[in-house]
């Protein structure tokens, strides 16, 4: 119940006075319901249908007053009060229903915003350890279940308040009979623990199935081209069929469990009412008025008790997603690298002299002895082009991540003009960087919106200038709607080269002082690659360019080349200088690439 109480405290913080007002409203409804039941006794008595002795009731003075006035008048008074009480009860109920919906949906939105913000403010290392589909599942299914669990908890509170009021009224009328019924109900509630434990276990399994389901279908559609081209439809259908069958079995088991608990409670209700009437007459010698009134109360009360039991079972099924959301929020807070206040009024940093890495060590898992980067000492001059090369797994992308502040070194420092990179200047650095990844990412919207997302103030002229720079203007003009063409999920309606050129245009549109290219020309043909190289050459001296390259022909004009191998810098210098070093890593990489001859570098 700790996780439920945690969310209830959050709900209390969010709703404030509204929540307390609702609790008071629930109290009023319960009292009005009791008064409505109370009015049934004089109504039956005055009508003459049954002659009830009301002298034994604690409120007999009310009935004495009604007996002294004419029957028609007393009946009118009773019916009038009964009518007013029920109208008031339904008006308050309507207000509370709207208020509860406002609190629940508003709180659900608040939970979503808080969790989404915490995720966005978490550091890069947090995301390296998480599966994307698990995060999506948390933001969708788990948060919805957390909201539903909180709402169920409110229903539980409502049921408890109603039960306390009704039991208090019954106790006021006949303490002995009420105590007997409460003891019977307490004994019955002990058997409900079995159902609650089973519900919690089922909820945990359903949560796991939900995660597996979302992960599987996401992987399927992300890799649909491979599925179609490799004829994997049947194997995916087998997986899907097995998983959905297990989900079906779990849902049926939960339905059977819930129906079994409801069956036992309804049977117990019938048995207890029969025992209650028997003991009330034979042992407690209850008067007709008392017996009638208490029977009505407990007949109305028992469905509430059954509802409380049902709420407890539902809360048990929500226990795992509730706990998961809490854990996710706590992990995000522990991994938080920025706050909302830090984002305001961030000015991009302008590197005057250099970026520098001094004695940098980094590893993704501190329990392992192997470092991804080992004793890196590197200077990146301002407004020059630095290329980083090396075999796969050498640590090139890891080095870029450190330079962009996505990861922090375990040892050593990243310096910007001699100032260590920290949380104080991290956002300023990122505001000055445009990053073009090897796998270009585009949103499922128009080309215009994909460009404006990084620079909302840009004009039409700015957009076309950026497209011209990246050699994308020609193909964009040929599209049916030009800039307003919808390009599909991740830009699937475009070729790989077209996607990469659009991402490069978006990077340039930001007018960065640092341009980071991670294999940004790998999907381009020779003609367009040459155009990009010419554009990059025009940028030399105007901004700091950092390039990761496998095609070494693209970095001939780099001011310095850094060669990495197994997390260490093994060579450093100009392109031609490194090419002349025989039997070196760089010379070996050059000789392996088709169409690249070491001797050509002299021309």
Helices and strands as residue ranges (DSSP letters): H 2-15, H 17-47, H 60-68, H 71-120, H 124-128, H 132-137, I 138-142, H 143-173, H 175-222, H 224-229, H 233-282, H 288-317, H 319-334, H 340-343, E 354-362, E 373-381, E 385-390, H 396-403, E 411-416, E 419-420, H 426-431, E 433-436, H 447-452, H 460-469, H 473-478, G 482-484, G 489-491, H 496-509, E 514-518, H 526-539, E 544-548, G 552-555, E 560-565, E 568-573, H 575-580, H 585-592, G 598-602
